[in-house]
Amino acid sequence: MNGWGGVWLGVLMVLGTQTLGYASPMKQVLDLVGKVDSRYEQTQDLQADFSQETKIEGFETRLSSKGRVLLKKPGMLRWDYVEPSVEQIFVDGDQVMVYTPEHKQVVKANLTQIAASKAPLALLQGAGKLAEHFDVLPTDQEESRQEALPLITLVPKPEEKERSAVTRVVLEIDPSSFLIKKMDLHEISGNISTLHFSNFKVNQGIDTAQLKLNVPEDVIVVDAPVVP
């Protein structure tokens, strides 16, 4: 074999090794989804602080809020806003109760009825089965370069698109714990809500009573309007 033949053989061997060891972007993201699902499947309860910023289409000023989220299996979730105003949201299966102390009112609804602004509830409640509820896509390269942590892009499955107010969800994942650190919700309206999660406490044995609303006697309970 002449010198050039040896060079080309070496190049082919290197390329072959790289091909065998290379994972496509789709495989990488599916592997990541599997690890996130596995992490949340092993999570019996979870508590975290959150901050939320919402960009309203057509407005420069962004809305900001802060609070705490509690999650407990099976299917119980509590979402508390503490700033700029107090609002408590209790989810048990498909039932949602939104309590606004300032208005002395509780609004009852189904999880499928609530507005896009409450979309994190459904997503967090379904964490552990992301691939069942969403189609998984590789994240846009430009968007990926702007973030330090691995990203997952989710879009509603075809049968869910007509009733979903969210067109796309981008999750930022902590590579050490595989917990969701950040969530970008892209709504049909053009609004974008960004949530950051911190101060995680996992499997600490949250009391179920913390996730149930005891309605005060002076509070009115009303049903949310049904959207056709």
Contacts in CASP RR format, 6 or more apart in sequence:
PFRMAT RR
TARGET T0000
AUTHOR 0000-0000-0000
METHOD contacts of the structure
MODEL  1
MNGWGGVWLGVLMVLGTQTLGYASPMKQVLDLVGKVDSRYEQTQDLQADF
SQETKIEGFETRLSSKGRVLLKKPGMLRWDYVEPSVEQIFVDGDQVMVYT
PEHKQVVKANLTQIAASKAPLALLQGAGKLAEHFDVLPTDQEESRQEALP
LITLVPKPEEKERSAVTRVVLEIDPSSFLIKKMDLHEISGNISTLHFSNF
KVNQGIDTAQLKLNVPEDVIVVDAPVVP
1 9 0 8 1.000
23 31 0 8 1.000
25 138 0 8 1.000
26 138 0 8 1.000
28 138 0 8 1.000
29 136 0 8 1.000
29 137 0 8 1.000
29 138 0 8 1.000
29 139 0 8 1.000
29 152 0 8 1.000
29 153 0 8 1.000
30 131 0 8 1.000
30 136 0 8 1.000
32 150 0 8 1.000
32 152 0 8 1.000
32 173 0 8 1.000
32 178 0 8 1.000
33 130 0 8 1.000
33 131 0 8 1.000
33 136 0 8 1.000
33 152 0 8 1.000
34 131 0 8 1.000
35 178 0 8 1.000
36 127 0 8 1.000
36 128 0 8 1.000
36 130 0 8 1.000
36 152 0 8 1.000
36 171 0 8 1.000
36 173 0 8 1.000
36 178 0 8 1.000
36 179 0 8 1.000
36 180 0 8 1.000
37 127 0 8 1.000
37 128 0 8 1.000
37 129 0 8 1.000
37 130 0 8 1.000
37 131 0 8 1.000
38 128 0 8 1.000
38 178 0 8 1.000
39 128 0 8 1.000
39 177 0 8 1.000
39 178 0 8 1.000
39 179 0 8 1.000
40 126 0 8 1.000
40 127 0 8 1.000
40 128 0 8 1.000
41 128 0 8 1.000
43 71 0 8 1.000
43 73 0 8 1.000
43 127 0 8 1.000
43 202 0 8 1.000
43 203 0 8 1.000
44 72 0 8 1.000
44 73 0 8 1.000
44 203 0 8 1.000
44 205 0 8 1.000
45 70 0 8 1.000
45 71 0 8 1.000
45 72 0 8 1.000
45 73 0 8 1.000
45 202 0 8 1.000
45 203 0 8 1.000
45 204 0 8 1.000
45 205 0 8 1.000
45 206 0 8 1.000
46 69 0 8 1.000
46 70 0 8 1.000
46 71 0 8 1.000
46 72 0 8 1.000
46 179 0 8 1.000
46 200 0 8 1.000
46 201 0 8 1.000
46 202 0 8 1.000
46 203 0 8 1.000
47 68 0 8 1.000
47 69 0 8 1.000
47 70 0 8 1.000
47 71 0 8 1.000
47 200 0 8 1.000
47 201 0 8 1.000
47 204 0 8 1.000
47 206 0 8 1.000
48 68 0 8 1.000
48 69 0 8 1.000
48 197 0 8 1.000
48 198 0 8 1.000
48 199 0 8 1.000
48 200 0 8 1.000
48 201 0 8 1.000
49 66 0 8 1.000
49 67 0 8 1.000
49 68 0 8 1.000
49 69 0 8 1.000
49 197 0 8 1.000
49 198 0 8 1.000
49 199 0 8 1.000
50 66 0 8 1.000
50 67 0 8 1.000
50 68 0 8 1.000
50 69 0 8 1.000
50 195 0 8 1.000
50 196 0 8 1.000
50 197 0 8 1.000
50 198 0 8 1.000
51 64 0 8 1.000
51 65 0 8 1.000
51 66 0 8 1.000
51 67 0 8 1.000
51 195 0 8 1.000
51 196 0 8 1.000
51 198 0 8 1.000
52 64 0 8 1.000
52 65 0 8 1.000
52 66 0 8 1.000
52 193 0 8 1.000
52 194 0 8 1.000
52 195 0 8 1.000
52 196 0 8 1.000
53 62 0 8 1.000
53 63 0 8 1.000
53 64 0 8 1.000
53 193 0 8 1.000
53 194 0 8 1.000
54 62 0 8 1.000
54 63 0 8 1.000
54 64 0 8 1.000
54 117 0 8 1.000
54 191 0 8 1.000
54 192 0 8 1.000
54 193 0 8 1.000
54 194 0 8 1.000
55 62 0 8 1.000
55 191 0 8 1.000
55 192 0 8 1.000
55 193 0 8 1.000
55 194 0 8 1.000
56 62 0 8 1.000
56 63 0 8 1.000
56 191 0 8 1.000
57 189 0 8 1.000
57 190 0 8 1.000
57 191 0 8 1.000
64 83 0 8 1.000
64 84 0 8 1.000
65 81 0 8 1.000
65 83 0 8 1.000
65 84 0 8 1.000
66 81 0 8 1.000
66 82 0 8 1.000
66 83 0 8 1.000
67 80 0 8 1.000
67 81 0 8 1.000
67 82 0 8 1.000
67 83 0 8 1.000
68 80 0 8 1.000
68 82 0 8 1.000
69 77 0 8 1.000
69 78 0 8 1.000
69 79 0 8 1.000
69 80 0 8 1.000
69 120 0 8 1.000
69 124 0 8 1.000
69 197 0 8 1.000
70 77 0 8 1.000
70 78 0 8 1.000
70 80 0 8 1.000
70 206 0 8 1.000
70 210 0 8 1.000
70 211 0 8 1.000
71 77 0 8 1.000
71 78 0 8 1.000
71 124 0 8 1.000
71 125 0 8 1.000
71 127 0 8 1.000
72 206 0 8 1.000
72 208 0 8 1.000
72 211 0 8 1.000
74 93 0 8 1.000
75 91 0 8 1.000
75 92 0 8 1.000
75 93 0 8 1.000
75 125 0 8 1.000
76 91 0 8 1.000
76 92 0 8 1.000
76 93 0 8 1.000
76 208 0 8 1.000
76 211 0 8 1.000
77 89 0 8 1.000
77 90 0 8 1.000
77 91 0 8 1.000
77 121 0 8 1.000
77 124 0 8 1.000
77 125 0 8 1.000
77 211 0 8 1.000
78 88 0 8 1.000
78 89 0 8 1.000
78 90 0 8 1.000
78 91 0 8 1.000
78 210 0 8 1.000
78 211 0 8 1.000
79 88 0 8 1.000
79 89 0 8 1.000
79 91 0 8 1.000
79 118 0 8 1.000
79 120 0 8 1.000
79 121 0 8 1.000
80 86 0 8 1.000
80 87 0 8 1.000
80 88 0 8 1.000
80 89 0 8 1.000
81 87 0 8 1.000
81 88 0 8 1.000
85 100 0 8 1.000
85 102 0 8 1.000
86 100 0 8 1.000
86 101 0 8 1.000
86 102 0 8 1.000
87 98 0 8 1.000
87 99 0 8 1.000
87 100 0 8 1.000
88 98 0 8 1.000
88 99 0 8 1.000
88 101 0 8 1.000
88 213 0 8 1.000
89 96 0 8 1.000
89 97 0 8 1.000
89 98 0 8 1.000
89 99 0 8 1.000
89 118 0 8 1.000
89 121 0 8 1.000
90 96 0 8 1.000
90 97 0 8 1.000
90 98 0 8 1.000
90 99 0 8 1.000
90 211 0 8 1.000
90 212 0 8 1.000
90 213 0 8 1.000
91 111 0 8 1.000
91 121 0 8 1.000
91 125 0 8 1.000
92 211 0 8 1.000
92 212 0 8 1.000
93 111 0 8 1.000
93 125 0 8 1.000
94 110 0 8 1.000
94 111 0 8 1.000
94 112 0 8 1.000
95 108 0 8 1.000
95 109 0 8 1.000
95 110 0 8 1.000
95 111 0 8 1.000
96 108 0 8 1.000
96 109 0 8 1.000
96 110 0 8 1.000
96 111 0 8 1.000
96 113 0 8 1.000
96 114 0 8 1.000
96 118 0 8 1.000
96 121 0 8 1.000
97 106 0 8 1.000
97 107 0 8 1.000
97 108 0 8 1.000
97 109 0 8 1.000
97 213 0 8 1.000
98 106 0 8 1.000
98 107 0 8 1.000
98 109 0 8 1.000
98 114 0 8 1.000
99 105 0 8 1.000
99 106 0 8 1.000
99 213 0 8 1.000
99 215 0 8 1.000
99 219 0 8 1.000
100 106 0 8 1.000
100 107 0 8 1.000
104 216 0 8 1.000
104 218 0 8 1.000
104 219 0 8 1.000
104 220 0 8 1.000
105 219 0 8 1.000
105 220 0 8 1.000
105 221 0 8 1.000
105 222 0 8 1.000
106 213 0 8 1.000
106 215 0 8 1.000
106 219 0 8 1.000
106 220 0 8 1.000
106 221 0 8 1.000
106 222 0 8 1.000
107 221 0 8 1.000
107 222 0 8 1.000
107 223 0 8 1.000
107 224 0 8 1.000
108 221 0 8 1.000
108 222 0 8 1.000
108 223 0 8 1.000
108 224 0 8 1.000
109 223 0 8 1.000
109 224 0 8 1.000
111 121 0 8 1.000
111 122 0 8 1.000
111 125 0 8 1.000
112 163 0 8 1.000
113 224 0 8 1.000
113 226 0 8 1.000
113 227 0 8 1.000
114 121 0 8 1.000
114 224 0 8 1.000
115 165 0 8 1.000
116 165 0 8 1.000
116 166 0 8 1.000
116 185 0 8 1.000
116 187 0 8 1.000
116 188 0 8 1.000
116 189 0 8 1.000
116 191 0 8 1.000
116 193 0 8 1.000
117 193 0 8 1.000
119 165 0 8 1.000
119 166 0 8 1.000
119 169 0 8 1.000
119 185 0 8 1.000
119 187 0 8 1.000
119 193 0 8 1.000
120 183 0 8 1.000
120 185 0 8 1.000
120 193 0 8 1.000
120 195 0 8 1.000
123 133 0 8 1.000
123 169 0 8 1.000
123 183 0 8 1.000
124 180 0 8 1.000
126 133 0 8 1.000
127 180 0 8 1.000
130 136 0 8 1.000
130 152 0 8 1.000
130 154 0 8 1.000
133 157 0 8 1.000
133 160 0 8 1.000
134 154 0 8 1.000
134 155 0 8 1.000
134 156 0 8 1.000
134 157 0 8 1.000
134 169 0 8 1.000
135 154 0 8 1.000
135 155 0 8 1.000
135 156 0 8 1.000
135 157 0 8 1.000
136 152 0 8 1.000
136 153 0 8 1.000
136 154 0 8 1.000
137 153 0 8 1.000
137 154 0 8 1.000
137 155 0 8 1.000
138 153 0 8 1.000
139 151 0 8 1.000
139 152 0 8 1.000
139 153 0 8 1.000
139 170 0 8 1.000
140 153 0 8 1.000
143 151 0 8 1.000
143 170 0 8 1.000
144 151 0 8 1.000
147 172 0 8 1.000
147 182 0 8 1.000
149 172 0 8 1.000
149 173 0 8 1.000
149 174 0 8 1.000
149 175 0 8 1.000
149 181 0 8 1.000
149 182 0 8 1.000
150 172 0 8 1.000
150 173 0 8 1.000
150 175 0 8 1.000
151 170 0 8 1.000
151 171 0 8 1.000
151 172 0 8 1.000
151 173 0 8 1.000
152 170 0 8 1.000
152 171 0 8 1.000
152 173 0 8 1.000
153 168 0 8 1.000
153 169 0 8 1.000
153 170 0 8 1.000
153 171 0 8 1.000
154 168 0 8 1.000
154 169 0 8 1.000
154 170 0 8 1.000
154 171 0 8 1.000
155 167 0 8 1.000
155 168 0 8 1.000
155 169 0 8 1.000
156 164 0 8 1.000
156 166 0 8 1.000
156 167 0 8 1.000
164 188 0 8 1.000
165 187 0 8 1.000
165 188 0 8 1.000
165 189 0 8 1.000
166 185 0 8 1.000
166 186 0 8 1.000
166 187 0 8 1.000
166 188 0 8 1.000
167 186 0 8 1.000
167 187 0 8 1.000
167 188 0 8 1.000
168 186 0 8 1.000
169 183 0 8 1.000
169 184 0 8 1.000
169 185 0 8 1.000
169 186 0 8 1.000
170 183 0 8 1.000
170 184 0 8 1.000
170 186 0 8 1.000
171 180 0 8 1.000
171 182 0 8 1.000
171 183 0 8 1.000
171 184 0 8 1.000
172 180 0 8 1.000
172 181 0 8 1.000
172 182 0 8 1.000
172 183 0 8 1.000
173 179 0 8 1.000
173 180 0 8 1.000
173 181 0 8 1.000
174 180 0 8 1.000
174 181 0 8 1.000
177 200 0 8 1.000
179 197 0 8 1.000
179 200 0 8 1.000
179 202 0 8 1.000
180 197 0 8 1.000
181 196 0 8 1.000
181 197 0 8 1.000
181 198 0 8 1.000
182 194 0 8 1.000
182 195 0 8 1.000
182 196 0 8 1.000
182 197 0 8 1.000
183 194 0 8 1.000
183 195 0 8 1.000
183 197 0 8 1.000
184 192 0 8 1.000
184 193 0 8 1.000
184 194 0 8 1.000
185 192 0 8 1.000
185 193 0 8 1.000
185 194 0 8 1.000
185 195 0 8 1.000
186 192 0 8 1.000
187 193 0 8 1.000
215 221 0 8 1.000
END
